[in-house]
Each structure stands twice: as C-alpha cells, then as structure tokens.
Amino acid sequence: MASEEKSLNFIEQIIEEDVKSGLSNTKLRFRFPPEPNGYLHIGHASSIALNFGLGIDYQSPVNLRFDDTNPEKEEQEFVDAIKKDVEWLGYTWSEERYASDYFQQLYDWAVLLIKKDKAYVDSQSSEDMAIQKGTPSTTGTDSPYRNRSVEENLDLFERMKNGEFEAGTHILRAKIDMKSTNMLMRDPIMYRILHKHHHRTGDAWKIYPMYDWAHGQSDYLEQISHSFCTLEFLPHRELYDWFLDQILDENKLRPKQREFARRNLSHTVVSKRKLQQLVKEKHVNGWDDPRMSTISGLRRRGYTAASLRNFANTIGIAKRDNLINVSVLEFCIREDLNKIAPRVMAVLDPVKLVITNYPEGKEEWLEAENNQEDETAGFRKVPFSRELYIEREDFLEEAPAKFFRLTLGKEVRLKNAYIIKGESVVKDAEGNITEIHVTYDTDSLSGSGTEASQRKVSGTLHWVSIQHALEAEVRLYDRLFTDEAPDSYKDKNFLDFVNPNSLEIVTGFVEPSLSTAQNEDKFQFQRLGYFTVDKDSTASKLVFNKTVGLKDAWEEKGKKEENSINNSLKEINKYFKVETKPERIAIESAIGENIKNVSSFSLLQNSLKKNINNNKASLLFSQFILKYSTWKSTDFEEDDVKKLYSMSLKSESTYVRSKALLNLRDIESESFKNQYDDEILKLYSNPPKNASERENEILAEMVKK
C-alpha cells in the first residue's frame, strides 16, 4: 500500500506489519460477512467501505459471505437486498459464499472434536445451564453431562443431526474451561437443534452451528487473512482462536480476527432488531422507509452511493465506540448533490401572486441555469405568466425592517425573471390572504443587460407559473427520533423518542421541466433543499422525497435550545430578588415556556444532573425542569431525581422547598412519594423560620393525605 505509515489507520497498520513480517501480499483476502436477517444499515456501510476499500487498496479479493446459520430469522429477501445494497454502493465481490456451504465440513469437524474429547452433548435445560455457567464474578461448575463417553456423545450427536430429538433437548458444547474469566470460554454451545426450513439447504439439516463455531471456520476455509469485526466481538477473539487451534493445518493460512469500533449515528438506531421492531409495529412504512437508517431507506430518500462512501471515509476507523452526529452524514450528501443536482423551482406552501400590469394571456419562456456548480449542465426554459405561485412565508403584509422578502411597497426579484413591487392583497372572509397583487418593472428582466435589470433589490424569490405548474406530492422528512441517542437509556424504551413529526406530506407545485423525472432523479428545489423522485411516482402523479435542507436546521435548533436553557439559568437568579408574587410568577412562566420548547431529552437530563447542587437557583431550575418539561419525573434517572428531592427539601430557600413539595405531590408513584414521608413530617412539625405561608399550606395538605 503506497502510503506513509503516519497516514494509516490502525487496521491498515496491522496489515502492513503482517506483510513486513512475511505475509505475502498474494495471501491477503478480506470478507464482508452479513447475517441475512434484515436489511443493511449505515453501520454496515462503514464496514463494507472498510473491507472492500482494503481490497481496492491492496488489490486483494473480498468475499461476500452470508453467515446464514439461523433459519428462524434469515430469508432470501434479505440476501437479495444485501447484494443489491453492496452493488449499489459501488463494490464488486470476488466470491459469493455462505456459511451453509460449509455445514457438512463444520459437522465433520465437530465430530472430530468429540473424538478428541473436546466436545460433548449436554442435556440440561437452558435455565439449569445458565445457573451452572456462573457469573462474571463467580466461576462456573461442570455440567453433569460433561464427562459422557466419546461413544455416547457421538451417538447422541448423530441422532441430533438425524432429527430424533425435539428442539431444546440437547446441545453440543465445546469442552474448554468452566473457570475461565471469559464467560464465552465456559464450554460454549457449538450446535443446537432447530427443526426449521433453511432458505438454501431446505430441510436437510436438523441442527445448526452457532455463530462462533461457524464464523472463524468459514474464514479459515476461505483463507481470509484478516477478519475485521466490531468491538463487541473482542471477547470472542479468544474463542475464535481456540476453535482454529483444533482444526488448523499448519500449511494453510491462519485468519486473524481484529476489532474496530462501531460508529453509531445520532437520532437513529442501527440495531437490526430495533429496526425490525420499527417496521413490524408500523412506526415506519417498511425497511426502505426514507426515515430509516437502512441503506435502502437512505437511497430512497435521495442519498447517493458516493455520499455514503465519503461519509465512511470521513468518520474513519476508531478503537472506541463513538456517536457520530447525523449532521456529518447530511454534510456529505449536500456536498455531493450540490455538484450534481439540477436546480429547479418548486413551491410547497403556495399563495397566488398576480402581476397586475402583466398582459393577460401572455407567456414567456425564460432562460434558467441548471447548475452553477457544473459548467456542462447548461440551461433550460421556464414559463412565466401573469399568475404565479410563491411560498406563503415569502410575503408579509406588514414586515419588520430585516425582512428581505416581499411586502407591500417593497421590491424583490423573481428568480430568472423580473423585479416586482408589492401593491395590495386580497383576503377571504376569515382574513387569510388569498392573492398578492404586484406590479413588475418591464425593463428588469434578469440577464437582459438593461440598467433596470442590474438594480439591486433586497431579496430574490422562487416561483412557478400557475398555468404551467405540475402538482406534486412532497414528503418532508425529519429525523426519526427526537433524541440523539434514543437507545442509550437503560430505563427507557427507544420508542419513547420516536418523532411524531418525522413525516409531513404536502401538495406542492413544480415547474414543467420535471414532467419526465424518473425514480431516484435528484434536484435542488431552489431555496428549499434537495429532493429526489420516489418510487411511488407515476406519469400522472409526481412524488418527491426531501433528502436534506440547504442548511442544518437541527444544528440551529440544538443551539437555540441550549441557549434557551442557558438564558433560563441566568434569569432564575432574579426569582429570588424580586419582591412581589406576580413578578415571580412572570419569571417562572417565561422559564417554564423555554423548558417546554426543549425537545432534546438528553439536554434536559444533563441540565437536571448538572444543577443538583447546594445552590438554591440551581435546585429551583431543576425543579422547574421536572414541572415544565414534557417528560415525567420517572423518565429521568431515578438516582438523580432522588438526590434532587433530598437536597431540595433541605434547601435554605422556602421557594425551592415549596416547588419540590408541589412536584412531589403531583408524582403518580405512591411508593416514590413515601420515601420522603419522614422529611415532610419533620418540616411540618418543625417549620423552618423562613417558611412561607404557601409552604406551610402545602405541607399541611400533604400530611393530611
């Protein structure tokens, strides 16, 4: 590999060191080994890019191997989807292999281990086996079946293969070390009985190998030089090597397992089980829903293969798990689409604009640049007429000084067309604007070279001609989860964070040049973002998916929410300084409104945690979070909430104590409240000198209950 060592990631360094130590470049071989039990997701895209990228860099073969050892969950549909995704990403595999190709060899090797007294048939129940295996802090004990004779084990194992036993009655275990500190080495399972139809081998097998037994041996059979997997398989490496030791031919290459960190993506999940749950419970519309983190979902949304490859290269390979902000992925697709997506005009929230001094019945076909980033993209013609649609938000009847769009008495330019001036509006019976009437400067056509055309105005608006516009269904996608790490909370269900506003469907209007747009064609709707044609689109009905906005709206939202929290913390000090109750109510109301508008659970939880201290303003702010956020007290970490109440009830401030008592009163869990009975009785029996009348009223009410 022609690179300086300092530029290599740690995986490339491993390969380079092996080559320097005598491993021939011709022996290098890699693999991408998905289990066909679901669709590939963005995490797999990184693994694909790693393994196939190594194949490209070292000019070495890369196998696509399906680890299909569990017929209960695997289907041909998933095999086909995985192959399609890998090909779409731009990679070509050397050989297509399956763990099921090796079922007979794996069985034969298992028989060999039994004959060496290194494997045995165990007939315990799964519950008994779990007890017998011990815990990370206690050693395991031998199975009562561990010392079965070789002959009995061979007989039972063959009968297992022949289907004579029900599932769960017997398993085959490797005989290693029940006292090992590595739980995986405590006589791991090699085979289990499954009377299930396999998508490739049909009903030929009644027993199926476990992943740990099949994976390393498959690597060995394919002569994979380096087997790269994610960090959760680090404890498996010892077992991987032990199994290889039992069957290794010294004349053949020994595979090497090494691990790299998962690169989790914010505001989504990358667990196949959880993705499948989203599909089955209809939180999304299938595996390729554009809100999903699956490769097929991202593709349908409008992501390009180049953007996903660039994303994988951007985040790189690491030794520690890390949460990558989805904004990095969005940057990669913006960067790619900016170069290749034609610019067109579309209006998604239309209001009618009438140019009153433009001749009725007249139309012009104006020249518009397709993509200023691509000199070869050329130009197209767009129709212009007296009646147009513009975005409703681009007009205000009465506008502030820094409003750079259309208002009465103000000039703006229509993109590729003329300068117009707001004159009047037409409203319906409810006072809603139905028409905006403007006049245009006849000499101000863009690109005409006239003095009027070069006049500077405060803004430029996109538009479509009503007479020529095509109606389109536009699906506006937002992040599927409101929290950046929805599956990171041990006491919460990741589904609690599903964004109820992750999909909005609107009817918009697009320019007529899009009449021939095909599935997956990509465009920039000027001033709105990047959009792609959905597979549901037909000749009579255009359907577009929003891929990404022109700017990172979530980053702006996140900063706004952080600022809201910080500003509230500054304001809360005033609560203790004002003299009247109405003033305190006003301050609390403003802070409460700020907290209600914070959607990030992690931001609220971190703010709560940081402000559990002896400072009265901090404690009061945390109590406000419990009262005003859309989450319940029980949603936050229990230890934090307990600590907050304990400190608040002992606070020197009657305002803090009162707010804690009110919040505690409203908690539904009686068992949680009961923890503070003694403290409440103590306050009631011996009120602090500074206790307010309101605090005493609350205490009396709670004690009587």
Secondary structure, DSSP 8 states (H G I E B T S, - for coil): --S-GGG--HHHHHHHHHHHTT--GGG--EEE---SSS--BHHHHHHHHHHHHHHHHTT--EEEEE----TTT--HHHHHHHHHHHHHTT---S-EEEGGGGHHHHHHHHHHHHHTTSEEEE---HHHHHHHH-BTTB-----TTTT--HHHHHHHHHHHHTT-S-TTS-EEEE---TT-SSGGGSS-EEEEE----BTTTBTS-SEEE-HHHHHHHHHHHTT-SEEEEEGGGGGGHHHHHHHHHHH--TTS---EEEEE--EEETTS---HHHHHHHHHTTSSSSTT-TTSSBHHHHHHHT--HHHHHHHHHHH---SS-EEE-HHHHHHHHHHHHHHH--EE-EESSEEEEEETTS-TT-EEEEEEES-TT-TTS-EEEEEEESEEEEEGGGEESS--TT--SEEBT-EEEETTS-EEEEEEEEE-TTS-EEEEEEEE-TT--TTS--TGGG---S-EE--EETTT-EEEEEEEE--SBSSSSTT--TTS-GGGGB-TTSEEEEEEEE-GGGGG--TT-EEEETTTEEEEE-TT--SS-EEEEEEE-SS-HHHHHHHHHHHHHHHHHHHHHHHTT--SHHHHHHHHHHHHHHHHT---HHHHHHHHHHT-SS-HHHHHHHHHHHHHSSS-GGGS-HHHHHHHHHHHHT-S-HHHHHHHHHHHHH-S-HHHHHTTHHHHHHHHHS--TT--HHHHHHHHHHHH-
